[in-house]
Amino acid sequence: MTRTPSSSSSASKFIVCSGPAAADDLPARSLLAPLGAHRRSFIPASKGKRKRSKRAQNRETPAAAAPANPAPPVPELSAYVDVGLAKISRTLQAMSPSRDEPGLLQQEGSSAKQEEPTSRPDDRPYSVVFAARSGRSSAFHCHFPQMVALAARSQKADDAVRLVGLSKACEDRLSAALGIPRVSSIALREGAPQAKGLVDFVREHVAPVKVPWLEEAQAAQFLETRIDPVPTKIGSKKPRLS
């Protein structure tokens, strides 16, 4: 994983993992492998839509349709992993302090919205968000830096959610590990089993996302209009030929 220099643009706020070697050594790939193995072994792949008559003809009674060997429960990690742009965006929005809360304009980690860890995985905040940037328009993920920065204001400074960008090579291997055709974004929640090493590594090498306009609003200072004059020369007007 390589760090990109920080700037005010949204694209530069991602920490990019790129190259085949980086994809082979990606820790998230081995972490998510049990989820893909369970999906491939016990969850039948979708065959698309079928006609109603054929579906009614093949319908069986509940007793006959019950499998002889029920599938084992999904791995515990599944409750701590969210996959997909819509799900992650909704959770980041829920983590962010609302406009009426004082935490929106407070320093990072000092928001009044901080809560004690909950026992339900679905209620835990995100620790890391991985987003694949290659192969699709930036309109799909350009909102992630701002949403991650706002969501981090409801967490402690050391535990703020981090944003990591993935290249095409990493995206393909994560899709294979999860057993799904395409992965656009993955998020890990706090307390995910067997993920402490990965989360600690990301927090050590990736800085929290900064939003300059939010920091300016927090300062609440009046900024005067500044005009920088630039001296220039105007050439002589060409004579008009009649």
Protein Blocks (a to p, Z undefined) as FASTA:
>chain_A
ZZddddfbfklmpccdedjklmmmmmklmmmmmmmmmmmmmmccdebjadfklmmmmpcc
fklmpcfbdcddddfklmmpcedjklmmmmmmmmpccfklmklmmcehiackbccddfbl
klpccfbdcddfehiafklmmmmmmmmmmmmmmpcfklgccdddddfklmmmmmmmnopa
bdfbdcddehiahklmmmmmmmmmpccdddfklmmmmnopacdddddddddddddddddd
ZZ
